[in-house]
Amino acid sequence: MPDFRSIVTLKTARFLDTPRHHMLIDGEWTESRDGKWLEVVNPANEQRIAEVPAGTATDIDRAVKAARRAFDTGPWSRMRPSERQRLLLRLADLIEENAQTMAEIESIDNGKSVQMALAVDVALTIDFLRYMAGWATKIEGSTVDVSVPYAMQGEFFAYTRREPVGVVAAIVPWNFPLLVAAWKLGPALATGCTVVLKPAEQTPLSALFLGELILAAGFPQGVVNIVTGDGPNAGAPLTQHPMVHKISFTGSTEVGKLIGKTAMENMTRVTLELGGKSPVVVLDDCDPAAAAAGAANAIFFNHGQVCCAGSRLYVQRKMFDRVVADVAQIASSMPLGHGLDPNAQMGPLVSREQMDRVCGYIDIGRSEGAQLVTGGGRAGEKGYFVKPTVFAGDRQDMRIVQEEIFGPVLVAMPYDDLDEVAGWVNDTPYGLGASIWSNNLSRVQRLIPKIKAGTVWVNCHSMLDSSVPFGGFKQSGFGREMGRASLDAYLESKSVFMAI
């Protein structure tokens, strides 16, 4: 990989030339109190990009208390909805002005294609913040005509208010660092909450650049705090802090369960967007080439590091060989390279740990008897690249069918009828997404109610819009990101009852 400074914008180069970045607490850039640092690595060449503070419980406490002050007594607590709207719109404008820089930082830090980061991550971030800005002035309660049957001689009036829940702990994963941060910041800020944002330790840089834009937009100090660090030393103290009123976590089901237990002990409001093992169901009436292209995109988009990636492919038997062969051909022809390479269609996985995990599952697939159609292991000796991999299987109980791999690994299986495949689709602990590929909408409509998933796409996969809620069934979590539904997680409903 060539020196990124010769490829990126001057602003990106200057940001990445900083050997040590600081975290944002109470409007100030600061180091960790214990002076320790975390190394940030470029996954394409395994070289250090920079260092960020290794936040601890002490830093988390500072940030949460700053957020609490901003919520209780700072100017944010008195700010009108239209002013919150204006600030969110200003932040969206600043991100748009710095879109190329944000995409380049995301690409170098995460490994994803800069073109994809610009077209998807940054574009959706801008759109979502503008969408949420509009909701700031539309949060409303209602009046209620009450009867009070045990006090018939009195006269009463009642109404409801929607009030911000308070301090929000927002914990962001490494696969879409900027976009998921926006999914949490948008509704929190629109409703009047304050935030402590903890980015993933592997990909903290876009959040820190976003912090610069948040200050430039004019948000009061303490409204948004950004603490870098790992899960045990920063994430756990944040979710356990008694002044946190709401947790919004996106990540693995295993960690989500631990956070859910902590939230229950403290009675903290919580939203969990967790893992997935999303099926792609191909019916025999559609174009096999189109279905194969859709299935390939469903699993190989963002290198398979997508919670709703289409990692299980079910094809009606008479089309199975054709579709699998086409998907394998697409996989084997995808050029791999660093995210700044315009010719690369797939970049590296985010870390050595993730690469080893994915390669381990490929070995498991072989040992379970699945047929390796293409791919099957690491690509090259430098960088965390894994070959796009396709297995053909015939058993639902295989681990590569049941467990989330979170990488470019697809397992395909044939089926005979819709009732059979509906049972297989639901035969995992997850229920985040699913897609159906067919030209027969009557059959599609009969299949949709049988699928236990938060989103069902038809003739597409992983399509998102700011107005459409996103979240899971079963062990894929609870609560929703995006859309009007996401606001409810950041609001309390208060009833007011008056005798008149």
N, C-alpha and C positions, 0 to 999 in steps of 0.2 A: 504494500500500500504506500503510495507517495505521501509526502508530508502534507497534511490537510491544510496547512496555512497557504499553500499555493492554489487551493481549490475553492476555499470558502470566502465569505465576505470579510471585510476588514473588521467589522464589529465582532463576528464570530471568533476570528483569530485573536483579537484582543482579549475577549472573554476567556478563551481557552489558554491563552498565554499566562494567565494568572495561576501561579503554582499552588496557591492555597486560597480557597474560597471560604466565606464565613456564612453563618446562618443568621436568620432574621428573627430577633426577639424584641418586642416592644418598640418597633420602629428603628432599631439599631442593628448594624451588622456586627456579629460577635463570634468569638471562639467558644469552644466548650470550656466550662469552668476547670476541668481537670487537664486541659491542654493536649488531649489526644486527638489523633487524626485518622481518617479512613482514606484508603487509596481508591481512586476511581480509575478503572481500566477500560481501554478501548477494546471491545471484543473482537474486532477485525484483525488486530495485530498483537494483542496481549500487552500493549505498552501502557504505562501510566499516563493518564491525561492530567490529573490534578489530585489534590487532597481536599477533603471537606472535614469539618469538625465531627468527632465521634461523640455525639450527644449522649448524655446520661440522665438519670432521674433528676439531678440538680438542674440541668438545663430545661428539662420538661417542666419542672415546677416553676421556673422563671417564666416560661412561655405561657403556661396555663394561667398563672396569676396575672400576667399582662393582658391576656384575653379577657379574663374576668373583670379586671378594672375597666377595660374598654367597653365591655358590655354593661356594667353596672353604673359607672359614673362618667365615662369619657364622652366626647362629642358624638360618638357613634350611637350612644343610648338615646340621644335627643334628635338624631338626624331623621328627617322626614323621608317617606318612601321615594319621593321624586329625586331626592339627593342621592339615595342609594342607587337608584336607577341610573342617574347621571354618571356616577363613579364606575359602575359596571360597564356602561357603554364606552366610557373613556378607556377603561382597561382593554376592552375588545378592540378599540381603535389602535391602541399602542401595540397590541399583539399583531394586528394586521400590518402596521408599519414595520414591524420587526419579524415578519413571517419567515423570510428566508433564513435569518439568523437562528430563529427558534427551531426550524426544521433541521438545520445543520448541526446544532447542538444535540438535538434528539438523535440524529443519525450517528454521530460520533460516539455518543454516550451509550446508546442502546444497540446499535448495529443495523437498524432498519434503513431502508432506502430513503434518501433525502427527498426524492420525488414523492414517495408515498407519504412521508411525514408531512410534507407541505400540502398535499392534496387531501389527506384524510385527517391526521392528527391536528394540525394547526387550523385547517379550515373548519373542522367540526368544533374546535375549541372556540373560535371566534363566533361562529353561529350560535353555539349554545349559550355563551355569556350574553349575547344580545337577546336571545330568547328569554333567558332568566331575568334580564334587566326589565323587560316588559312586565313580568309578574310582580315586581316590587310594589307597583302602584295598584295592584288588583287583589291583594289579600284582604279578605272581608269576612265578617261574621254575619249573623242574621238575627232578626227579631222573632220572638215566639209568643203567640197567644196562648196563655196558660189557663188551666181550669182550677187546679188545687181543690179537689173535691172535699177535702176535710176542713177547708176554711172558706166556706161559701159566702161569708159576710164581708170578706176582704177584697181589695182590688190589688192586682199585682201586674208587674211588667217584667219581662225577661228578654235577655239578648245574649248572644255569644260573641266572644272575641277570639281572634287567632293571634297568638303571641309567640315571638321567637323562643326556642327552647333554651338557648344560652350558649355556652362554650362547646364548640364542636371539635372533636378529635377526628381528623381526616387522615386516613392511612392509605397510601397510594402504592400500587404494584409497579413492577419494572417494565411491563410489556407496552403500556401506553401511558408513560409518566405524566405528560402534559395534559392529555385529554381527560384522564380520570381525575386529575387534580381539579380541572375545570368542572367536571360533573359534581364534585363535592363543594367547591367554592361557590359556584353559581347560585344554587338554592340557599346555601347557608347565608351568603351575603345579601341576597334579595330579601330574605325574611327578617334580617336584622341580627343574625347570630354573629359571633366572632369565632375565629378558627385557629387551631394549632395543626398545621399540615406537616406530616412526616412522609417524605418521599422514600422510595425504596433505596436501600444502601447502595445497590448496584448502579442506580440511575438518578442521582440527585441534581444534576446540573441544570436541566430545564426548569425545575422548580425554583432554583436559586436565581436564574435569570428572570423568571416570572416575578419573583419577589422584587427585583429592581423595578419592573414595570408597575407593580402594585404601589410602590412608593411614589413613582413618577405620576401615577394617576391621581394621587392625593388622598388615598385611604388613611384615616387617622392611625396613629401609632397603636399597636396592640391588637388591631382588628384582625390582621392576618400575621401569624407567626410561622416561621418555617424552621423546623429543627431536623437536622440530619443525624443519622445514626442507624445502628442495626436494630433488629427486632427485640432481642432480650434487654438491651440497655436503654433504648429509647422508646420503642413501640410499646412494650409491656408497661412501663411506668405511665405512659400516656393513657392507655386504656384503663389503668387502675386508678387514675388520679381522681380524688373525690370531688374536685371542682369541675370535672368534665360532665356535661349534661347529656351529650349525644355522641355516639361513636359511629362513624361511617368507614367501613373497611371493605376493601377489594383485595382479594388474594385467595390463598388456598383454603379448601374446606377444613383441613386439619387445624390451621391457625384460626380460622373463623369460629370453629367450635370452642376453642379456648377463650376467644374474645367474648363469645356469647355467654359463657359461664361467668366470666368476670362481670359482664354487663348486668347479668341477673343478680349477682351478689350485691351490686351497688345500685340496682334499679336504674341503670343508665339506659336511655333510649339507644337503639342500635339498628343499623342497616348493614346487612352482610351480602355482598355480591361475590360469590365463591366459584368453585370449579365447575367444569362441565365435561360431558362426553357426547357431544351433539351428533345426532344421526343425519345423514343425507339419504333420502329415500327416492329412488328413481323408478318411476312407473314405466310400463312397456309401451306407452303410447307416445312418448316424447322422442325427440331427435337424440340419438345416442351421443353424437359428437358434442352437442350443446350441453347435455347432462355431464359428460366427462369434463368439459371445460369448467362447468360450474362446480363440480366436485373437487377438481384440482384447486380452484381458487378458494374454496371453502376450507381446505386444510393447509394450503401452502401460503396463504396470505399472512404477512407478518411472521413468516417462518414457522407457522403453526403455533406461535406463542399468543394464542387468543383463547379466552375462556370459553367462547362459543364456537371454536373451530370445529368444522365438520370432520371429525376424526373417525367416524364409523360410516361406511358406505354400504347401503343395502340396495341391490339392483335385482329386478325381476329376472328370473333365471334365463330366459331366452335371450336377454340382452347382456347378461353378466360378462361374458368373455370379451365382448366388443368394448363395453364401457371401461372395464378394468385395463384392457390393453391401451386404450386411448389415454386414460389417466396416467398410466405408467410412462407412455411416450412423452407426455407433457412434463412429467417429473424428471425424466432422464435428460431432457433437453434444456432444463432451466439453468442458465449460467449463474454461478455463485461468485460473490465478490463483496467488497466493502460497500457501505451504504452511500458513499459519495461517487461510486462508479455508475454512470448512467446506463451501462450495458448489463449490469447485474440485476437479476430478477429475485435473488434471494441472498440475504446477508448472513452474518453469523448469529448464533444464539447468544444470549446476553452474558453468559459467564461459563467458566469451566465447569462449575457445579451443574449447571443446566445441561451442558453438552454431555457430561458423563451420565446424567440421569436419563436423557433421551437415548443415548447409545446403550445404556443398560436395558431399557425397554425393548430395543431392537434385538438384543441378545435373548431376552425373555421370549419374544415372539418366535424366534427360531427354535428355542428349546421346547416351546409348546406345540410345535408342529405346523405353525402357519407357513404358507408358501411365500418366500420373499420374491416379489415380482421385479422390483427395481430398488436401487439405493442400498441402504444397509450399513450405516456407520459414518465415521468421521470423514470429512473431505479435507485433504491437505494436512500439513503438519503445523501450521501457524494460524492462529485465530480459531474461534469456536464454531467452525462450520460443520454442519451435518447434512449428508446427502438427502434430498427428498426421497422418502421411502414409502413403498406400497407393499402391503401384505395382502394375500388372499387367504381367508380363514373359513372355517366351517363349524366353529363352536362358540356359543355365547359366553361360556365360562372362562375363556382365555383372558388373562390379565390385560393383554393389549386391547381387548374389547371392553373390559369393565372399568379400567383405571385411567385417570387422566394422565397423559404423557406430556402435553404442553410442548410439542415440537412437531416437525414436519413428517409425521408418521401416520399413515392411513391404513386401516384394515377394512377390506371389502368382503362382503358375504352375499350369496344369492338367496332369494326367497321366492315363494310360489304365489301367495295371495295376501291381500291387504290385512286380513285379521291376523295372519301369522306375523307379518312384519310389524304390525302395531304392538304386539306383545314384545317383540324383540327390542323395538325402539325404547320402550319403557323399562326394559330389564337392566337398568343400572341405577346406582344411587342418585344420579344427577338428573336435572331437568331444566337446563338453561335455555337451549335453543334447539331447533330442528329445521330442516328444509325438505320440501317436497318438489320433485321435478316431474311435471305432467302437463299435457294440453287438455286433459279432461277435468274440467272444474267440478263436475258432479262427483267424481271419485275423490278429488282433493278435499271437497267440503265434507265428505263422509269420513275422511281420515283425520282431518284437523282436530275434531273434538276428542279423538282417541289418544292423541299425543300429549303427554304430561310435560309440558315445557313452557317457559315464560314467553318465548317468541317462536312462532312458526313462520318461516319464510316460504314463499311459493315462487319457484323458478328464479330464485336468487338466494344469497346467503350472506349473513353478517351485514346487511343493510341497516343503517342507523339514521335516525332523525331526531332532532332536539325535542320534538313534540310527542314522540312515541316512547312510552315507558319501557325500561329494560331491566330485567331481573329474572330470578329463577324460581322453580318449584323444587321441592324435596331438598337434597343436600347441596343444591346450587345457591342456597341462601334465602333470605326474605327481605322485603322492602324493594323499592324500585328507584333506579336512577333515571334521569331525564323525564320530560313531560311534566304536566301539572301534578301527577301523582307523586313526584319526588319532593314537592314542597311540604307534603304532610309530615315527612320525617323530621323536618326542622321547625315545626310549629306545635305549640300546645293549644288545646281548645279550652277556653275558660267560659263558664256559664255565670251570668250575672242575674240575680233575682231581686226585684225591688217591690216593696209594699208601697202603694201610692194612695 
